[in-house]
Amino acid sequence: MAAWLAGAISPLRRNPQLVTGLVIILILVIMGPVGMLLVDPKGAKVGTAIPDLPPSAEYPLGTDTHGRNLLPVMLLGTPQTIKIGLLSGAIGLGVGIILGFVAGYVGGVVDNIIKGAADVLLTVPGLLLLVVIAITVKGTVTVNMMAVVVSILAWMWPTRTIRSQVLTLREREFVRMAKLGGMKGPEIIVQELVPNLLPYLASSFVGAVASGILASIGLEALGLGPQNEPTLGMTIFWALRYTAVLRGLWWWWGPPIVIIVLTFMGLFLISAGLDQIANPRLRRLT
């Protein structure tokens, strides 16, 4: 057991970027449930405090024009925003993995259809299409619905990049040996190709999560997000709507921007660390 732990920890010691990024994201994810043990979540509801109060001992992040205590709003909103990124990234990358592996390995007409569909949709302005989709959603938008909306355009780029990776791997000797051994296409994909691309897929997932968070914040800043749930993007939307910048209420729009910057910094460090694992040339430089 001790030897296994040492073997697992050793690569992390040589990859401080990955460790730092994981720590940042982990803190942001757990700040919601842990923070709610110390702060009353009812303070995030409208009208529970005096509006427009600056930060103080009673309200460390102040209050907004709705009379909400911004500390529980941030504690609840940060995990919700990351949840949207995780769900949309998982859905988008999942579809991209299936289509990318099928297109790259099968080739021919199937490859042309999948590649053509991805290429065409990549030319469509993503934010504009997401705005149209978000507007057509009926009923109250929830965090899960927001993730689904964002994931609709999250599969094209992973499909293209994974397809290109599979095209290079399918001509390798180990794939030819697997074919000679009687393995079928699905078996080769699952047992031979996927394990070789795991670090790349992990890095792609991080990128998909970052793209999902960015797209959701863009939609929410336009007022197309979950109106009844305190996400970071919706906090910025309400701050813009009530002219918090012009009125000098920096504690309303400042904290969500800082948390968003920290989130993307953590995701960037994770992506860089995973790239170091996946890229042999980068490993030799460390």
C-alpha positions in Angstrom: 0.0 0.0 0.0 2.8 2.4 0.9 4.6 1.6 -2.3 1.4 2.3 -4.3 0.9 5.6 -2.6 4.5 6.6 -3.2 4.1 5.7 -6.9 0.9 7.8 -7.1 2.3 10.8 -5.3 5.6 10.9 -7.1 4.2 12.2 -10.5 2.3 14.9 -8.6 5.5 16.1 -7.0 6.9 16.6 -10.5 3.7 18.4 -11.7 3.0 21.4 -9.4 0.8 23.0 -12.0 -1.7 20.1 -11.9 -1.6 20.0 -8.1 -2.2 23.7 -7.7 -5.0 23.7 -10.2 -6.7 20.8 -8.5 -6.5 22.5 -5.1 -8.0 25.7 -6.5 -10.9 23.9 -8.1 -11.5 21.7 -5.1 -11.7 24.7 -2.8 -14.2 26.4 -5.0 -16.3 23.3 -5.3 -16.5 22.6 -1.6 -16.9 26.2 -0.5 -20.6 25.8 -1.0 -21.5 22.9 1.3 -18.7 23.8 3.8 -19.6 27.5 3.8 -23.3 26.8 4.4 -22.3 25.2 7.7 -21.0 28.6 8.8 -23.4 30.9 7.1 -27.2 31.0 7.0 -28.3 30.1 3.4 -31.5 32.0 4.0 -29.4 35.2 3.6 -29.2 34.5 -0.1 -33.0 35.2 -0.5 -34.4 38.5 -1.5 -35.3 40.9 1.3 -33.5 39.3 4.1 -31.1 42.2 4.8 -30.9 46.0 4.4 -30.1 46.8 0.7 -26.8 48.2 -0.6 -24.8 47.8 2.6 -21.0 47.8 2.2 -18.9 44.9 3.6 -18.9 44.8 7.4 -18.5 42.3 10.2 -22.1 41.3 9.9 -22.1 41.2 6.1 -18.5 40.3 5.0 -19.3 40.8 1.3 -22.0 43.4 1.8 -25.6 43.2 0.4 -27.1 44.0 -2.9 -30.1 46.1 -4.0 -32.4 43.1 -3.5 -31.4 42.9 0.2 -29.5 39.7 -0.2 -26.4 38.9 1.8 -23.8 38.4 -0.9 -21.6 36.0 1.1 -24.1 33.1 0.9 -24.9 34.1 -2.7 -21.2 33.6 -3.5 -21.0 30.4 -1.5 -24.0 28.9 -3.3 -23.4 30.4 -6.7 -19.8 29.2 -7.2 -20.5 25.5 -7.0 -23.6 26.0 -9.2 -21.5 27.7 -11.9 -18.9 24.9 -11.8 -21.7 22.3 -11.9 -22.9 23.8 -15.2 -19.4 23.6 -16.6 -19.0 20.0 -15.4 -22.3 18.8 -16.8 -22.1 20.6 -20.1 -18.4 19.5 -20.5 -19.3 15.9 -19.7 -22.2 15.8 -22.2 -20.3 17.6 -24.9 -17.2 15.6 -24.5 -19.2 12.3 -24.3 -20.8 13.0 -27.6 -17.5 14.1 -29.1 -15.8 11.0 -27.9 -18.4 8.7 -29.5 -18.5 10.6 -32.8 -14.7 11.3 -32.9 -13.8 7.6 -32.4 -16.4 6.4 -34.9 -15.4 8.9 -37.5 -11.7 8.4 -37.1 -11.7 4.7 -37.0 -14.4 3.8 -39.4 -13.6 6.5 -42.0 -15.3 6.7 -45.4 -18.8 8.0 -45.7 -19.4 7.9 -41.9 -16.3 10.1 -41.4 -17.4 12.6 -44.1 -20.9 13.0 -42.6 -19.7 13.5 -39.0 -16.8 15.8 -40.0 -19.0 17.8 -42.3 -21.7 18.3 -39.6 -19.1 19.4 -37.1 -17.4 21.8 -39.6 -20.7 23.4 -40.6 -21.8 24.0 -37.0 -18.4 25.4 -36.1 -19.0 28.2 -38.6 -22.3 29.2 -36.8 -21.8 32.0 -34.2 -22.0 30.0 -31.0 -23.2 32.6 -28.6 -25.9 33.8 -31.0 -27.2 30.2 -31.4 -27.1 29.6 -27.7 -29.1 32.8 -27.1 -31.8 31.7 -29.5 -31.9 28.2 -27.9 -32.1 29.7 -24.4 -34.9 32.1 -25.4 -37.0 29.2 -26.7 -36.7 27.2 -23.5 -40.1 27.1 -21.9 -40.6 27.5 -18.2 -38.1 28.5 -15.5 -34.5 27.8 -16.4 -32.7 25.6 -13.9 -29.0 24.9 -13.5 -29.4 21.5 -15.2 -31.3 23.0 -18.1 -28.6 25.6 -18.5 -26.0 22.9 -18.7 -28.0 21.1 -21.4 -28.4 24.3 -23.4 -24.7 25.0 -23.3 -23.8 21.4 -24.2 -25.7 21.6 -27.4 -22.7 23.3 -29.0 -20.0 21.6 -26.9 -19.4 18.5 -29.0 -18.1 19.8 -32.3 -14.6 20.8 -31.4 -13.9 17.6 -29.3 -15.2 15.5 -32.2 -12.8 17.1 -34.6 -9.7 16.9 -32.3 -10.4 13.4 -31.1 -11.0 12.3 -34.8 -7.6 13.6 -35.7 -5.9 11.8 -32.9 -7.7 8.5 -33.8 -6.6 8.9 -37.5 -3.0 8.9 -36.4 -3.4 6.0 -33.9 -5.3 3.6 -36.2 -2.2 3.1 -38.4 0.1 2.2 -35.5 1.5 -1.3 -35.1 -0.4 -2.1 -31.9 -3.7 -1.5 -33.8 -2.6 -3.8 -36.6 -1.6 -6.5 -34.2 -4.9 -6.2 -32.5 -6.7 -6.7 -35.9 -4.5 -9.7 -36.6 -5.4 -11.1 -33.2 -9.1 -11.1 -34.2 -10.3 -8.1 -32.3 -13.2 -6.2 -33.8 -13.6 -2.5 -34.3 -15.4 -1.7 -31.0 -13.0 -3.8 -29.0 -10.0 -2.1 -30.6 -11.5 1.3 -29.8 -12.3 0.5 -26.1 -9.2 -1.7 -25.3 -6.5 -0.1 -27.5 -7.3 3.4 -28.6 -9.1 4.9 -25.5 -6.4 3.9 -23.0 -3.7 5.6 -25.2 -5.8 8.8 -25.3 -6.8 9.0 -21.7 -4.5 11.9 -20.8 -5.6 13.8 -23.9 -9.3 13.1 -23.1 -8.8 14.4 -19.6 -7.2 17.6 -20.9 -10.1 17.9 -23.4 -12.6 17.6 -20.6 -11.0 20.4 -18.7 -11.2 22.6 -21.8 -14.8 21.6 -22.3 -15.6 22.5 -18.7 -13.9 25.9 -19.1 -15.8 26.6 -22.4 -19.1 25.5 -20.7 -18.6 27.9 -17.8 -17.7 30.8 -20.1 -20.7 30.2 -22.3 -23.1 29.9 -19.3 -21.7 33.2 -17.8 -22.2 34.9 -21.2 -25.8 33.8 -21.4 -26.5 34.6 -17.7 -25.0 38.1 -18.1 -27.7 38.6 -20.7 -30.4 37.5 -18.3 -31.0 34.1 -19.9 -29.8 32.0 -17.0 -31.6 30.5 -14.0 -33.4 33.4 -12.5 -34.2 31.8 -9.2 -30.7 30.3 -8.5 -27.7 32.4 -7.4 -25.0 31.6 -10.0 -22.0 33.8 -10.6 -23.3 34.9 -14.1 -26.7 35.8 -12.7 -25.1 37.8 -9.9 -23.2 39.8 -12.5 -26.5 40.2 -14.5 -28.3 41.7 -11.5 -25.4 43.9 -10.7 -25.4 45.3 -14.3 -29.1 45.7 -14.4 -29.2 47.8 -11.2 -26.1 49.8 -12.3 -23.9 48.6 -9.5 -20.8 49.9 -11.3 -22.1 53.4 -11.7 -23.4 53.5 -8.1 -20.0 52.3 -6.7 -21.3 49.0 -5.3 -18.0 47.2 -6.1 -18.7 44.5 -3.5 -21.7 43.3 -5.7 -19.8 42.7 -9.0 -16.2 42.4 -7.7 -16.4 39.0 -5.8 -18.0 37.0 -8.7 -15.3 38.4 -11.1 -12.5 37.4 -8.8 -14.0 33.9 -8.3 -14.4 33.5 -12.1 -10.7 34.5 -12.6 -9.7 32.0 -10.0 -11.8 29.3 -11.6 -10.2 29.8 -15.0 -6.8 30.0 -13.5 -7.3 26.6 -11.8 -8.7 25.0 -15.0 -5.7 26.4 -17.0 -3.2 25.0 -14.5 -5.0 21.6 -14.6 -4.9 21.6 -18.4 -1.2 22.5 -18.4 -0.4 19.8 -16.0 -2.4 17.2 -18.0 -0.7 18.4 -21.1 2.7 17.7 -19.5 1.6 14.2 -18.7 0.3 13.6 -22.3 3.2 15.2 -24.1 6.5 13.3 -23.9 8.5 16.3 -25.0 7.2 18.3 -22.1 7.9 15.5 -19.7 11.6 15.4 -20.8 11.9 19.1 -20.0 10.9 18.6 -16.4 
